[in-house]
Amino acid sequence: MTQKVPEIPPRFTDPRPVLAIGSALWLVATLVVWVSGDRWESLRPVCLMGLAVGLLGTTIFLIQRRGARRGDKGAQTGL
């Protein structure tokens, strides 16, 4: 017998909180590393790349959401 799999609640599938919190944490880490001076200077590129990846993820999400709202054939659904 095949059991019906329950739907995942929307609060667990919404990428917006993850993008916002992750980007905010990378911003805080970048500011702390930048203000601390020479002690954490080697971690600056890591923090800047974290910000860049967050920006890239947000951009991809916004492009996909715009396509889904327009009804594009290749866009994801449920955004």
MARMAR-263020 format. One line per 10 residues: number of its first residue (from 0); for each residue x negated, z negated, y of N, C-alpha, C, O. Coordinates in steps of 0.02 Angstrom, whole numbers, plus 50000, padded with zeros to 5 digits. Last residue first. Layout:
BEGIN
NUM = X/Z/Y/X/Z/Y/X/Z/Y/X/Z/Y; ...
END
This chain:
BEGIN
78 = 49641/50271/51496/49600/50243/51549/49643/50227/51607/49618/50202/51658; 49704/50335/51390/49712/50263/51397/49669/50232/51451/49661/50171/51452; 49592/50460/51330/49659/50436/51346/49657/50361/51354/49613/50328/51327; 49465/50569/51397/49487/50514/51355/49557/50493/51375/49579/50506/51431; 49475/50749/51415/49468/50681/51442/49492/50629/51391/49534/50644/51348; 49493/50881/51381/49438/50844/51350/49430/50772/51373/49383/50738/51352; 49605/50924/51458/49607/50925/51385/49553/50882/51353/49567/50849/51303; 49667/50829/51597/49617/50875/51568/49617/50868/51492/49628/50814/51465; 49755/50755/51674/49780/50785/51612/49732/50836/51581/49753/50880/51544; 49721/50679/51780/49739/50749/51794/49767/50784/51733/49800/50835/51739
68 = 49688/50562/51715/49746/50562/51760/49769/50632/51777/49828/50644/51789; 49574/50603/51646/49633/50581/51608/49696/50582/51652/49750/50600/51629; 49488/50630/51754/49508/50684/51709/49570/50666/51669/49614/50708/51658; 49474/50501/51805/49502/50553/51847/49527/50612/51804/49580/50639/51816; 49412/50439/51695/49479/50417/51717/49513/50469/51760/49573/50482/51753; 49290/50508/51690/49337/50512/51634/49407/50491/51654/49456/50522/51633; 49237/50469/51814/49248/50540/51801/49298/50548/51743/49343/50590/51747; 49229/50330/51796/49272/50357/51849/49287/50431/51838/49343/50453/51851; 49136/50322/51688/49204/50295/51681/49251/50326/51733/49307/50346/51716; 49023/50378/51749/49054/50411/51691/49125/50387/51681/49170/50428/51667
58 = 49001/50280/51848/49014/50350/51867/49048/50387/51809/49097/50424/51820; 48974/50167/51771/49032/50167/51816/49051/50238/51835/49110/50255/51838; 48855/50210/51708/48915/50193/51669/48978/50194/51711/49030/50218/51689; 48772/50224/51822/48787/50281/51779/48850/50269/51738/48892/50313/51732; 48768/50091/51866/48795/50143/51910/48814/50206/51869/48866/50236/51882; 48704/50033/51756/48771/50011/51776/48805/50062/51821/48865/50075/51813; 48582/50100/51763/48625/50110/51704/48697/50088/51720/48744/50121/51698; 48535/50048/51885/48546/50120/51878/48592/50135/51818/48636/50178/51823; 48522/49912/51857/48569/49934/51909/48585/50008/51901/48643/50028/51909; 48422/49924/51760/48486/49894/51743/48540/49913/51793/48596/49928/51774
48 = 48320/49975/51838/48349/50018/51787/48416/49990/51762/48461/50028/51746; 48293/49861/51915/48317/49922/51948/48349/49971/51898/48398/50004/51914; 48248/49775/51815/48308/49759/51852/48337/49820/51887/48397/49830/51889; 48132/49843/51776/48184/49829/51727/48250/49815/51762/48303/49841/51742; 48053/49844/51893/48079/49907/51865/48136/49897/51815/48182/49937/51811; 48031/49700/51908/48071/49739/51956/48096/49805/51927/48155/49821/51936; 47946/49634/51825/48014/49643/51802/48058/49683/51850/48116/49698/51835; 47826/49614/51890/47827/49662/51834/47897/49676/51808/47908/49725/51773; 47853/49510/51980/47847/49579/52005/47851/49631/51948/47877/49686/51959; 47868/49375/51972/47910/49416/51928/47906/49490/51946/47951/49529/51930
38 = 47770/49330/52066/47778/49298/52000/47815/49342/51951/47795/49347/51892; 47771/49385/52192/47727/49414/52142/47737/49387/52071/47716/49417/52022; 47942/49351/52234/47875/49373/52252/47836/49401/52194/47864/49437/52151; 48074/49315/52225/48024/49270/52196/47952/49292/52209/47906/49254/52195; 48153/49418/52273/48139/49361/52318/48082/49317/52291/48046/49285/52330; 48161/49503/52161/48132/49528/52224/48111/49470/52270/48059/49473/52302; 48224/49423/52067/48157/49448/52053/48123/49471/52118/48064/49459/52128; 48347/49401/52132/48304/49344/52115/48232/49367/52103/48185/49336/52127; 48395/49534/52142/48382/49494/52203/48336/49435/52188/48291/49421/52228; 48407/49566/52006/48362/49604/52050/48345/49565/52112/48287/49563/52133
28 = 48504/49473/51965/48437/49471/51936/48387/49508/51980/48330/49485/51989; 48612/49519/52042/48586/49451/52053/48515/49446/52025/48471/49418/52058; 48628/49646/51984/48613/49640/52055/48584/49571/52071/48536/49566/52109; 48660/49613/51854/48597/49649/51867/48578/49645/51941/48519/49641/51957; 48783/49551/51879/48728/49512/51851/48661/49546/51861/48611/49513/51876; 48857/49660/51926/48846/49603/51970/48788/49560/51944/48748/49535/51984; 48860/49742/51813/48826/49765/51873/48811/49707/51921/48757/49705/51952; 48935/49657/51727/48868/49678/51710/48828/49701/51771/48770/49683/51779; 49057/49648/51797/49017/49588/51784/48945/49606/51768/48898/49574/51792; 49097/49786/51800/49090/49746/51861/49045/49685/51851/49000/49672/51891
18 = 49099/49825/51665/49058/49861/51714/49046/49819/51776/48990/49817/51802; 49190/49732/51614/49122/49734/51587/49076/49769/51636/49020/49746/51649; 49308/49762/51685/49275/49697/51693/49203/49697/51668/49160/49665/51699; 49329/49903/51641/49316/49883/51711/49284/49814/51718/49236/49808/51756; 49366/49936/51512/49295/49932/51528/49279/49907/51598/49222/49891/51613; 49484/49867/51406/49474/49888/51476/49400/49881/51495/49374/49826/51493; 49507/49813/51284/49483/49882/51286/49471/49908/51356/49450/49965/51365; 49559/49687/51298/49497/49694/51261/49468/49765/51263/49410/49775/51245; 49677/49707/51366/49625/49667/51400/49558/49671/51363/49506/49659/51393; 49760/49775/51274/49726/49812/51328/49671/49772/51362/49623/49802/51387
8 = 49737/49728/51101/49765/49714/51168/49726/49750/51222/49665/49756/51218; 49748/49847/50973/49703/49802/51009/49734/49791/51078/49754/49838/51111; 49883/49847/50855/49850/49875/50914/49804/49823/50946/49819/49763/50945; 49864/49819/50678/49892/49803/50744/49851/49834/50800/49790/49845/50793; 49893/49931/50548/49842/49897/50586/49869/49882/50656/49895/49927/50690; 49997/49917/50411/49992/49941/50479/49942/49898/50517/49947/49837/50518; 49932/49949/50249/49958/49902/50298/49949/49932/50368/49901/49968/50381; 49976/50038/50110/49941/50041/50173/49973/49994/50223/50033/49997/50237; 49959/50000/49941/50000/50000/50000/49956/50000/50062/49905/49966/50066
END
